[in-house]
Each structure stands twice: as structure tokens, then as C-alpha cells.
Amino acid sequence: MTADAGPAGQPLWHGRFGSGPAAELMAFTVSLHYDQRLAPDDIAGSRAHVRGLAHVGILTPVECDDVLSALDQVERELADGSFVFFESDEDIHTAVERRVTAIAGPAGAKLHTGRSRNDQVATDLRLYAKRELAVVARRVLDMQHALLDVAGEHPDVYLPGYTHMQRAQPVLLAHHLLAHAWALARDVDRLCDSIRRLDVSPLGAGALAGSSLPLDPEFTAIQLGFANVFDNSLDAVSDRDFVAEALFDVAMIGIHLSRFGEEVVLWTTEEFGFLKLDDAYATGSSMLPQKKNPDIAELARGKSGRLIGNLTGLLATLKGLPLAYNRDLQEDKEPFFDSLDQVSLALSALTGLLRTARFQAPAMQLAADSPASSATDLAEFLVSNGTPFRDAHAIVGALVRRSLETGDSLAELVEGHGDLGIDALALLDDGIAVQRRTTFGGAGPVPLGAQITRLVARLAADKARVDALLGS
């Protein structure tokens, strides 16, 4: 058995040392408890590496078959829970290699030939990221479809649009929901773009400088389905740009979900009364019998800070590292895994909340039908009759101020104004203002129809992109 493989109970690097590692060292450095989720990718990478070794004649065909058979057995043991981990297993890579060597004997001891855990873990993590980021993208698409479906169920409902959390102009509820869908569309695009950039195989870079053995990195890249192979071995083993970029993508999704969650929290209050949650997607109070709480929305809001923290923590880890590999890079996985887990849970929970919630159209429309919400329409009425906009703005603003100060209705003041009168009075009727939003991408029914057509096309195109990434 070679020193590279290490006998059971000893680390892979035991040959250089006269004694075994201290318990404190193992406790501090071990990563097996969280990097086990890389097992399928580690086995996939090992299969490609074994085939690569056989491809260049380092392994015989028989040895290749023996090691591949051992990898198959390890895969089955991991899947059915019969795999036995040893205390000396620092990480999933160590555990898999140890077990393969035990099964395949001398041939298994050749598994790590020409390979370092440095290029091995970089390969595993890229394989994992390619797949799991596409899974997140599919979950984002699910929420976009939910937003589109719910928008279609409420084509005529309108509510106040807000700026500075003050009522501004009425908008269709469908338009408001689709604003969230378009933000999520950018998230899907970012995820797909990140996958394109990370689709590079580091296998063959070795510890940092490549190998004197006749390895063929392009062969193993093709075996693993990577689009490209590394250009520089130092960069290949030290690059974690792709993790940082993925963490940004996920944090941005979290921020978009947080914004949606904040609106759910507001809209479900008695003060707003715009939304009622299904019992299955709300919680109660341990003390207050009357309560129905929007915990999903609150946690979506709260966990966005956690996602931001995972991103900034990794960036802080990376900022001072010299080339090439440093053990600090082990700290990339926990925040990455955590962010993927949390955003996946949030997307699923919010999608369910959205599909089961009940929008309260009367409360929304009553809030939107305040005459002051038509102030911009009054100013635009004056503009259409030749008044400069700044003057029109001042005229209508003065009427609103007078109404608030004197208690006179805005309708009476509009009707009595020489430049407005009875023709402008009709602009204050319920539901009229939202109908007048006609420009491209606007909040009225005419541009909404065209917007839905564009979004349906975008979702179909993005679904095709994500399905291609997932091989489905």
C-alpha cells in the first residue's frame, strides 16, 4: 500500500510524520460532517480520474475496472447507509479513497495518482455548484409561475402603489405581482450566467503545479461534462470566485424574497387588510389566542441577513490569501451549503404561501380610490390642455393642500377650478386612474397584457435554459 493512500486509521499524509495527528488538530480541521454531501461528486470525479489514468496508460484496463467497481460499491454503501466512517477520515475524499483501497487493494492505492485533494475538492465543488445552482434556478422559476398564475386570477383588482411607503398612484395587483416576477427573472439569469463561468474543470492541476505524469485534463473534463478546462494550475486550485459569485446570486434572491416578505407582513395586518393567509402557511401565538402570524414572510425577511453574512464572510476569508491553495479555503463550503439550503426552503415556502393566500380586493380598491391618488392625472389633464407641467403640478398641489386645510372635498375644488372643471372631475371616479396608465410597461390593463406575453416568453426561454443545465 502506498503512503499516498494511507492505511486505515492514518491520514493520507502520514509518511512524512513520525506520529499521528493530535485529537485537537483533527477536531479543528475535520470537514467530514458537512462535506459528505459532496460524495456523489467526489465519486464522479474519481471515476473520471481513473478513466483518465487508464487513458494515458498509468492504469491497466484490469486495474481501471477494479477501481471503478470499487467506486460503484462505495457509492452503493453511501446510498444505503452501510458505509462505515473512521475517525481518521478528515473529509469525504479521504473516506472514499480509504474504502476504495480496502476493496480494490493495490489497484485502489493508485486512485490518487497524479491528483491532489486541492484539485479534487475544487472539481467536486464545481460539479456540485453546477447542479445545485440549477436546482435553485428551477425553484425560482416555480415562484415566478406562481406570481404569474395569481396575477392572472386577479386581472381587474387594483391597489395603491407606494413610494416612500406613502400612497402614490393606483396600480393593478397583477402589475404589482409581476414586478416581483421580473426581479426573480434577473436572478435566474444570474444563476445561469454563474454556471456558465464556473463550468471549468480543475482536475489535473494537482496540488498547484500540475504533474510530470502524462495526464490529459481535457479528457477528464469531457468525462465530467465540463465545458472548459483550466488554463493555469495555480489559479485552478485557488479559485473560489465561483463560490463567491454564487453566494451573491443567492443573497440577491434572498433580498428579493425579503422585499416580498415585507409586503406580506404589511398586507396581512389589520391596518392594511389586503391579504389573508391560508391556515397551513401561518402560525399562531402561544399566549394570544386571536393571533395569526406571517412567520414564513418574516423568516424570509430575516434569513436574507444570513445570506448576506455568508457572502461577506467568504469574501473576507478570500481577500488576504496568497496563491495557491490554503486551508482557509475549506471555509467556502459551509456558507455555500447553508445559503443554498436556506434559499431553497424560502422559495418553496413563499411559493406555497402565495398560491394559497386570499387577496382582499375591496380593501385594496378602497385604499386606492382616494381622490388624491388621481392628482397626477389632474396635472396631466392640464398638461394636455397646454399648461406647462411644473405649473400644472403647482395648481393641483395647491388644491390638495386646500382640501386638507379646509375640509372641502377635492372633487368640489376640481369642479370649481377654471382650468379643470367638470371634464377633469371624471378623473376622480373610482377605478379610472389605473385605467389611464397606457405606456409600455405601465400599470394599466393595456400594457399589462403585453407584459404578460413577454413574461410568458421569458419563462419559457429560462425554463429551457435551466432544463438543459439539469439534463432534463
C-alpha positions as CSV (number, residue, x, y, z in Angstrom):
1,M,0.0,0.0,0.0
2,T,1.4,3.4,-0.9
3,A,2.0,6.2,1.5
4,D,-0.3,8.3,-0.7
5,A,-3.3,6.1,0.1
6,G,-2.6,5.7,3.8
7,P,-3.5,2.6,5.8
8,A,-6.8,2.6,7.8
9,G,-6.5,4.8,10.8
10,Q,-3.8,7.0,9.4
11,P,-4.1,10.3,7.4
12,L,-3.2,10.4,3.7
13,W,0.0,12.4,4.5
14,H,1.2,10.1,7.4
15,G,4.5,9.1,5.7
16,R,6.1,12.5,6.4
17,F,5.3,12.3,10.1
18,G,6.6,10.2,12.9
19,S,3.4,10.3,14.9
20,G,-0.3,10.6,14.3
21,P,-2.3,13.8,14.5
22,A,-3.4,15.2,17.8
23,A,-7.0,14.9,18.7
24,E,-7.3,18.7,18.8
25,L,-5.9,19.0,15.3
26,M,-8.5,16.5,14.0
27,A,-11.3,18.2,15.8
28,F,-10.5,21.6,14.5
29,T,-9.7,20.6,10.9
30,V,-12.1,17.8,10.1
31,S,-14.8,18.7,7.5
32,L,-16.4,15.3,7.0
33,H,-19.6,16.3,8.9
34,Y,-20.6,18.8,6.3
35,D,-18.7,17.8,3.1
36,Q,-20.3,14.4,3.0
37,R,-22.9,16.0,0.6
38,L,-20.1,16.1,-2.0
39,A,-19.9,12.3,-2.0
40,P,-21.7,11.9,-5.4
41,D,-19.5,14.5,-7.0
42,D,-16.3,13.0,-5.4
43,I,-17.2,9.6,-6.8
44,A,-17.9,11.1,-10.2
45,G,-14.6,13.0,-10.2
46,S,-12.8,9.8,-9.1
47,R,-14.3,7.8,-11.9
48,A,-13.2,10.4,-14.5
49,H,-9.7,10.5,-12.9
50,V,-9.5,6.7,-13.1
51,R,-10.5,6.6,-16.7
52,G,-8.0,9.4,-17.4
53,L,-5.2,7.3,-15.8
54,A,-6.2,4.4,-17.9
55,H,-6.5,6.6,-21.0
56,V,-2.8,7.6,-20.7
57,G,-1.6,4.1,-19.7
58,I,-0.9,4.7,-16.0
59,L,-3.6,2.1,-15.0
60,T,-4.1,-1.1,-16.9
61,P,-7.6,-2.0,-18.1
62,V,-7.9,-4.5,-15.4
63,E,-6.8,-2.1,-12.7
64,C,-9.2,0.5,-14.1
65,D,-12.1,-1.9,-14.0
66,D,-11.2,-2.9,-10.4
67,V,-11.1,0.6,-9.1
68,L,-14.3,1.6,-11.0
69,S,-16.0,-1.4,-9.5
70,A,-14.8,-0.4,-6.0
71,L,-16.2,3.1,-6.6
72,D,-19.5,1.6,-7.6
73,Q,-19.6,-0.3,-4.3
74,V,-18.7,2.7,-2.3
75,E,-21.5,4.6,-4.0
76,R,-24.0,1.9,-3.0
77,E,-22.7,1.8,0.6
78,L,-23.1,5.6,0.9
79,A,-26.6,5.5,-0.6
80,D,-27.9,2.7,1.6
81,G,-26.2,3.9,4.8
82,S,-23.9,0.9,5.2
83,F,-20.7,2.9,4.7
84,V,-18.6,3.0,7.8
85,F,-16.6,6.1,8.5
86,F,-13.4,6.1,10.5
87,E,-12.2,8.7,13.0
88,S,-9.2,9.2,10.7
89,D,-11.5,10.3,7.8
90,E,-10.8,14.0,7.6
91,D,-13.2,14.6,4.8
92,I,-15.3,12.7,2.2
93,H,-12.3,12.5,-0.1
94,T,-10.2,10.6,2.5
95,A,-13.1,8.3,3.3
96,V,-13.8,7.4,-0.2
97,E,-10.2,6.7,-1.1
98,R,-9.7,4.7,2.0
99,R,-12.6,2.4,1.3
100,V,-11.8,2.1,-2.4
101,T,-8.3,0.9,-1.4
102,A,-9.7,-1.6,1.1
103,I,-11.9,-3.0,-1.6
104,A,-9.6,-2.9,-4.7
105,G,-6.3,-3.4,-2.9
106,P,-3.1,-2.3,-4.8
107,A,-5.1,-1.0,-7.7
108,G,-7.2,1.1,-5.3
109,A,-4.0,2.5,-3.9
110,K,-3.3,4.0,-7.3
111,L,-6.6,6.1,-7.3
112,H,-4.8,9.3,-6.1
113,T,-2.0,9.1,-8.7
114,G,-1.4,12.5,-10.2
115,R,-4.2,14.0,-8.1
116,S,-4.2,16.2,-5.1
117,R,-7.1,16.9,-2.7
118,N,-6.6,20.5,-3.9
119,D,-7.7,19.9,-7.5
120,Q,-10.0,17.1,-6.3
121,V,-12.1,19.3,-4.0
122,A,-12.2,22.1,-6.5
123,T,-13.6,19.7,-9.0
124,D,-16.1,18.3,-6.6
125,L,-17.4,21.7,-5.6
126,R,-17.7,22.9,-9.2
127,L,-19.7,19.8,-10.1
128,Y,-21.9,20.4,-7.0
129,A,-22.4,24.0,-7.8
130,K,-23.3,23.4,-11.5
131,R,-26.1,21.1,-10.4
132,E,-27.4,22.8,-7.3
133,L,-27.5,26.3,-8.7
134,A,-29.6,25.0,-11.5
135,V,-31.9,23.4,-8.9
136,V,-32.3,26.8,-7.2
137,A,-33.0,28.4,-10.6
138,R,-35.8,25.9,-11.1
139,R,-37.3,26.8,-7.7
140,V,-37.1,30.5,-8.6
141,L,-39.0,29.7,-11.8
142,D,-41.6,27.9,-9.8
143,M,-42.2,31.0,-7.7
144,Q,-42.3,33.1,-10.9
145,H,-45.0,30.8,-12.3
146,A,-47.0,31.2,-9.1
147,L,-46.8,35.0,-9.3
148,L,-47.9,34.8,-13.0
149,D,-50.8,32.5,-12.1
150,V,-52.0,34.5,-9.2
151,A,-51.8,37.7,-11.3
152,G,-54.0,36.0,-13.9
153,E,-56.6,35.2,-11.3
154,H,-57.0,38.9,-10.4
155,P,-56.9,40.8,-13.7
156,D,-59.1,43.7,-12.6
157,V,-58.1,44.2,-9.0
158,Y,-56.1,47.3,-8.2
159,L,-54.5,48.8,-5.1
160,P,-52.4,51.8,-4.1
161,G,-48.9,51.9,-5.5
162,Y,-46.4,53.3,-2.9
163,T,-43.3,55.4,-2.9
164,H,-41.7,56.2,0.4
165,M,-44.4,54.0,1.8
166,Q,-46.9,56.7,1.0
167,R,-49.8,56.2,-1.4
168,A,-48.8,57.3,-4.8
169,Q,-50.8,56.1,-7.8
170,P,-53.2,53.1,-8.2
171,V,-51.7,50.0,-9.9
172,L,-53.2,46.7,-11.0
173,L,-52.5,43.9,-8.5
174,A,-51.3,41.8,-11.4
175,H,-48.8,44.5,-12.3
176,H,-47.5,44.6,-8.7
177,L,-47.1,40.9,-8.5
178,L,-45.3,40.7,-11.9
179,A,-42.8,43.3,-10.6
180,H,-41.6,40.6,-8.2
181,A,-41.5,38.1,-11.1
182,W,-39.3,40.3,-13.2
183,A,-36.8,40.8,-10.4
184,L,-36.7,37.0,-10.0
185,A,-36.1,36.7,-13.7
186,R,-32.8,38.6,-13.2
187,D,-31.9,36.1,-10.5
188,V,-32.4,33.2,-12.9
189,D,-30.3,34.9,-15.5
190,R,-27.5,35.5,-12.9
191,L,-27.6,31.9,-11.8
192,C,-27.3,30.6,-15.4
193,D,-24.5,33.0,-16.1
194,S,-22.6,31.9,-13.0
195,I,-23.0,28.3,-14.0
196,R,-21.6,29.2,-17.4
197,R,-18.5,30.8,-15.8
198,L,-17.9,28.0,-13.3
199,D,-18.1,25.3,-15.9
200,V,-14.4,24.7,-15.9
201,S,-12.6,21.5,-14.8
202,P,-9.7,21.9,-12.4
203,L,-8.8,18.2,-12.5
204,G,-5.2,17.7,-13.5
205,A,-3.9,20.8,-11.8
206,G,-2.6,18.7,-8.9
207,A,-1.6,20.4,-5.7
208,L,-0.6,23.6,-7.5
209,A,1.7,22.9,-10.4
210,G,0.3,20.0,-12.5
211,S,2.2,16.8,-12.8
212,S,5.2,15.1,-14.5
213,L,2.9,12.2,-15.4
214,P,1.2,12.3,-18.9
215,L,-2.2,13.3,-17.6
216,D,-4.8,14.6,-20.0
217,P,-7.0,17.3,-18.3
218,E,-9.1,17.8,-21.4
219,F,-10.0,14.1,-21.4
220,T,-11.2,14.2,-17.8
221,A,-13.1,17.5,-18.4
222,I,-15.0,15.8,-21.2
223,Q,-15.7,12.8,-19.0
224,L,-17.2,15.1,-16.3
225,G,-19.2,17.2,-18.7
226,F,-17.3,20.4,-18.1
227,A,-17.4,22.9,-21.0
228,N,-13.8,24.0,-20.4
229,V,-10.5,23.0,-18.8
230,F,-8.3,25.2,-16.6
231,D,-5.6,27.4,-18.1
232,N,-3.4,27.9,-15.1
233,S,-2.9,25.3,-12.4
234,L,-2.2,27.8,-9.6
235,D,-5.5,29.6,-10.4
236,A,-7.4,26.3,-10.8
237,V,-6.8,25.1,-7.2
238,S,-7.1,28.5,-5.5
239,D,-10.1,30.0,-7.4
240,R,-13.2,30.3,-5.3
241,D,-14.6,33.2,-7.4
242,F,-17.4,30.9,-8.4
243,V,-18.5,30.3,-4.8
244,A,-18.4,34.0,-4.0
245,E,-20.4,34.8,-7.2
246,A,-22.9,32.0,-6.4
247,L,-23.3,33.4,-2.8
248,F,-24.0,36.8,-4.3
249,D,-26.6,35.4,-6.6
250,V,-28.3,33.6,-3.7
251,A,-28.1,36.6,-1.4
252,M,-29.8,38.7,-4.2
253,I,-32.6,36.2,-4.4
254,G,-32.9,36.4,-0.6
255,I,-33.1,40.2,-0.8
256,H,-35.9,39.9,-3.4
257,L,-37.7,37.4,-1.2
258,S,-37.2,39.7,1.8
259,R,-38.9,42.5,-0.1
260,F,-41.8,40.3,-1.0
261,G,-42.0,39.0,2.6
262,E,-42.1,42.6,3.9
263,E,-45.1,43.3,1.8
264,V,-46.9,40.1,3.0
265,V,-46.2,41.2,6.6
266,L,-47.7,44.6,5.9
267,W,-50.6,43.5,3.8
268,T,-51.8,40.9,6.4
269,T,-52.0,43.5,9.2
270,E,-55.4,44.8,10.2
271,E,-54.2,48.2,9.3
272,F,-53.8,47.2,5.6
273,G,-56.1,44.2,5.4
274,F,-55.0,43.5,1.8
275,L,-54.2,39.8,2.3
276,K,-55.3,36.8,4.3
277,L,-53.0,33.8,4.7
278,D,-54.1,30.2,4.5
279,D,-54.0,28.5,7.9
280,A,-51.4,26.0,6.6
281,Y,-49.0,28.8,5.8
282,A,-49.4,30.9,9.0
283,T,-48.7,30.3,12.7
284,G,-50.4,31.2,16.0
285,S,-49.3,32.6,19.3
286,S,-48.5,30.6,22.4
287,M,-50.3,33.2,24.5
288,L,-52.6,35.3,22.3
289,P,-55.5,33.2,21.0
290,Q,-56.5,35.7,18.3
291,K,-53.2,35.8,16.5
292,K,-52.4,34.6,13.0
293,N,-48.8,35.3,12.2
294,P,-46.9,35.5,8.9
295,D,-43.9,33.6,10.1
296,I,-42.8,32.5,6.6
297,A,-42.7,36.1,5.4
298,E,-40.8,37.2,8.5
299,L,-38.2,34.5,8.2
300,A,-37.7,35.2,4.5
301,R,-37.0,38.7,5.6
302,G,-34.8,37.6,8.4
303,K,-32.8,35.0,6.6
304,S,-31.7,37.4,4.0
305,G,-29.3,38.8,6.5
306,R,-27.9,35.3,7.0
307,L,-27.4,35.0,3.2
308,I,-25.6,38.4,3.1
309,G,-23.4,37.3,6.0
310,N,-22.4,34.1,4.2
311,L,-21.3,36.1,1.2
312,T,-19.4,38.8,3.2
313,G,-17.8,36.1,5.4
314,L,-16.4,34.2,2.4
315,L,-15.1,37.4,0.8
316,A,-13.3,38.3,4.0
317,T,-11.7,34.9,4.0
318,L,-10.5,35.2,0.4
319,K,-9.2,38.7,0.5
320,G,-5.8,38.0,2.1
321,L,-4.9,34.6,0.6
322,P,-1.7,34.2,-1.4
323,L,-1.5,31.7,-4.2
324,A,-2.2,28.8,-4.3
325,Y,-4.2,26.5,-2.1
326,N,-4.6,27.4,1.6
327,R,-6.6,25.5,4.2
328,D,-8.7,28.7,4.7
329,L,-10.5,27.6,1.5
330,Q,-12.1,24.9,3.5
331,E,-14.4,27.7,4.8
332,D,-16.1,28.0,1.5
333,K,-18.4,25.0,1.9
334,E,-20.4,25.6,5.0
335,P,-21.7,29.1,4.0
336,F,-22.3,27.9,0.4
337,F,-24.3,24.8,1.5
338,D,-26.2,26.9,4.1
339,S,-27.1,29.6,1.6
340,L,-28.4,27.0,-0.9
341,D,-30.4,25.2,1.8
342,Q,-32.0,28.4,3.2
343,V,-32.9,30.0,-0.1
344,S,-34.4,26.7,-1.3
345,L,-36.6,26.4,1.8
346,A,-37.6,30.1,1.5
347,L,-38.6,29.8,-2.2
348,S,-40.7,26.7,-1.5
349,A,-42.4,28.1,1.5
350,L,-43.2,31.5,-0.1
351,T,-44.4,29.8,-3.3
352,G,-46.9,27.8,-1.2
353,L,-47.9,30.9,0.8
354,L,-48.6,32.8,-2.4
355,R,-50.6,30.1,-4.1
356,T,-52.9,29.7,-1.1
357,A,-53.3,33.3,0.1
358,R,-56.5,35.3,-0.4
359,F,-56.2,38.9,-1.7
360,Q,-58.8,41.2,-0.3
361,A,-59.9,43.2,-3.4
362,P,-62.4,45.5,-1.6
363,A,-59.9,46.7,0.9
364,M,-57.2,47.3,-1.8
365,Q,-59.5,49.2,-4.1
366,L,-61.0,51.3,-1.3
367,A,-57.5,52.4,-0.4
368,A,-56.6,53.1,-4.0
369,D,-59.8,55.2,-4.7
370,S,-58.7,58.2,-2.6
371,P,-59.2,61.3,-4.8
372,A,-55.7,62.4,-4.0
373,S,-54.4,59.3,-5.9
374,S,-55.6,60.9,-9.1
375,A,-53.5,64.1,-8.5
376,T,-51.0,63.2,-11.3
377,D,-53.9,62.5,-13.7
378,L,-55.3,66.0,-12.9
379,A,-51.8,67.5,-13.6
380,E,-51.6,65.6,-16.9
381,F,-55.1,66.8,-17.8
382,L,-53.8,70.4,-17.5
383,V,-50.7,69.5,-19.5
384,S,-52.8,68.1,-22.3
385,N,-54.5,71.4,-22.5
386,G,-51.3,73.4,-22.8
387,T,-50.3,74.1,-19.2
388,P,-46.5,73.5,-18.5
389,F,-46.1,70.5,-16.2
390,R,-44.4,72.5,-13.4
391,D,-47.3,74.9,-13.3
392,A,-49.8,72.1,-13.5
393,H,-48.1,70.4,-10.6
394,A,-48.3,73.5,-8.5
395,I,-52.0,74.0,-9.3
396,V,-53.0,70.5,-8.3
397,G,-50.7,70.6,-5.3
398,A,-52.4,73.8,-4.1
399,L,-55.8,72.2,-4.5
400,V,-54.8,69.2,-2.5
401,R,-53.4,71.4,0.3
402,R,-56.6,73.5,0.3
403,S,-58.7,70.4,0.6
404,L,-56.7,69.1,3.6
405,E,-56.7,72.5,5.3
406,T,-60.3,73.5,4.8
407,G,-62.1,70.1,4.6
408,D,-63.5,70.9,1.2
409,S,-63.6,67.8,-1.0
410,L,-61.1,67.7,-3.7
411,A,-63.9,66.9,-6.2
412,E,-65.6,70.2,-5.4
413,L,-62.4,72.1,-5.7
414,V,-61.6,70.5,-9.1
415,E,-65.1,71.1,-10.4
416,G,-64.9,74.8,-9.4
417,H,-61.4,75.4,-10.9
418,G,-61.5,77.3,-14.2
419,D,-58.8,75.1,-15.9
420,L,-60.2,71.8,-14.6
421,G,-64.0,71.8,-14.2
422,I,-66.5,69.1,-15.0
423,D,-64.3,67.3,-17.6
424,A,-61.5,66.8,-15.1
425,L,-63.9,65.7,-12.4
426,A,-64.4,62.4,-14.1
427,L,-60.7,61.5,-13.4
428,L,-61.6,61.2,-9.7
429,D,-64.1,58.4,-10.3
430,D,-63.3,55.0,-8.7
431,G,-61.0,52.8,-10.8
432,I,-60.4,55.4,-13.5
433,A,-56.8,56.4,-12.7
434,V,-55.4,52.9,-13.1
435,Q,-57.1,52.5,-16.5
436,R,-55.2,55.6,-17.7
437,R,-51.8,54.0,-17.4
438,T,-51.2,53.2,-21.0
439,T,-47.4,53.5,-21.7
440,F,-45.2,50.5,-22.3
441,G,-44.5,48.5,-19.1
442,G,-47.1,50.6,-17.2
443,A,-49.6,49.6,-14.5
444,G,-52.8,49.7,-16.6
445,P,-54.7,46.9,-18.3
446,V,-53.5,47.6,-21.9
447,P,-49.7,47.4,-21.2
448,L,-50.3,44.6,-18.7
449,G,-51.5,42.3,-21.5
450,A,-48.3,42.9,-23.5
451,Q,-46.2,42.5,-20.3
452,I,-47.8,39.1,-19.6
453,T,-47.0,38.0,-23.1
454,R,-43.3,39.0,-22.7
455,L,-43.1,37.3,-19.3
456,V,-44.6,34.0,-20.6
457,A,-42.0,34.0,-23.3
458,R,-39.2,34.8,-20.9
459,L,-40.3,32.0,-18.5
460,A,-40.3,29.5,-21.4
461,A,-36.9,30.5,-22.5
462,D,-35.5,30.4,-19.0
463,K,-37.1,27.0,-18.3
464,A,-35.3,25.7,-21.4
465,R,-32.0,27.0,-20.2
466,V,-32.4,25.5,-16.7
467,D,-33.7,22.2,-18.1
468,A,-30.6,22.0,-20.3
469,L,-28.4,22.6,-17.3
470,L,-30.2,19.8,-15.4
471,G,-30.2,17.5,-18.3
472,S,-34.0,17.2,-18.3
